[in-house]
Amino acid sequence: MSRVRSPSVAGQFYAGTAPGLREQIQSAFEHSVGPGAPPDVTDREASLVGLVSPHAGYPYSGPIAAHGFSRLAASGRPDVVVLIGPNHSAAGAPLAISGASAWETPLGTAPVSDSLRDKLADFPGLTIDEATHAGEHSLEVQVPFLQYLYDDPVPILPIVMSRQNEATIEQLRAALSNALTADRNAVLLASTDLTHYEPAPVAREQDGPILDAISSLNADPIVQAARSGHTMCGWGPTASVLQASADLSAETGTIRQYATSGDTAGEPDSVVGYVSATLE
């Protein structure tokens, strides 16, 4: 495992240069829909168990994502962040762990945790398959926020779900719950957007039950909503992270921010919903 993954969506979903990207992330924190200012990072073990974070282009979802990362900074520094998101192409291994040694962005490289990768790869249904990550943005867009917060790079472990169903949710939940212990300083991050391309009032109505489910750490309504046609793109990763976080001592979910692309950089008659939530 020696290949460094080059960025696929730099210059598209986020700025393609280091100065531009730092300025863009700072602007996300300072945005009127964001937390208001870049956070101070607490130098202790992270108290968070999980995060739910959006993955659209930074002008759209960056201010919402900034809320979760702000809380992470206040919580402390994790030893590893397990990034779990959908594979929008639905091609490749059903549950694919990155095989790269590091992921590169304009802000540098984030090392991939070798030890946790090898441990998770022993569980049924999970495979090391870097090809499945090629071109996928849902996890890549999370990495610059971590690099912005922590001068000493935090190791990551990217996992994409090409098959979102009850079987893969349970396989991933079981693997995470068994590979990580309640006293391990790890944070699980589920990457998802919510309702796609509906008027803002419709999106807010459709996303309300999803927010309630995240707050109560209850994955069942999310699975049921997806089966009923909800357009949440990362319902599988979110369900897995809710379940595994509960297994790993999380007791509650907190919605840090919900907004739509109409609140940030889009038109209100066709929006995408975004949520930033913490699981503690």
Secondary structure, 3 states (H helix, E strand, C coil): CCCEECCCCECCCECCCHHHHHHHHHHHHHCCCCCCCCCCCCCCECCCCEEEECCCCHHHHHHHHHHHHHHHHHHCECCEEEEEEECCCCCCCCEEECCCCEEEECCEEEEECHHHHHHHCCCCCEEECHHHHCCCCCCHHHHHHHHHHCCCCCCEEEEEECCCCHHHHHHHHHHHHHHCCCCCCEEEEEECCCCEEECHHHHHHHHHHHHHHHHCCCCHHHHHHHHCCCCCCCHHHHHHHHHHHHHCCCCCEEEEEEEEHHHHCCCCCCEEEEEEEEEC
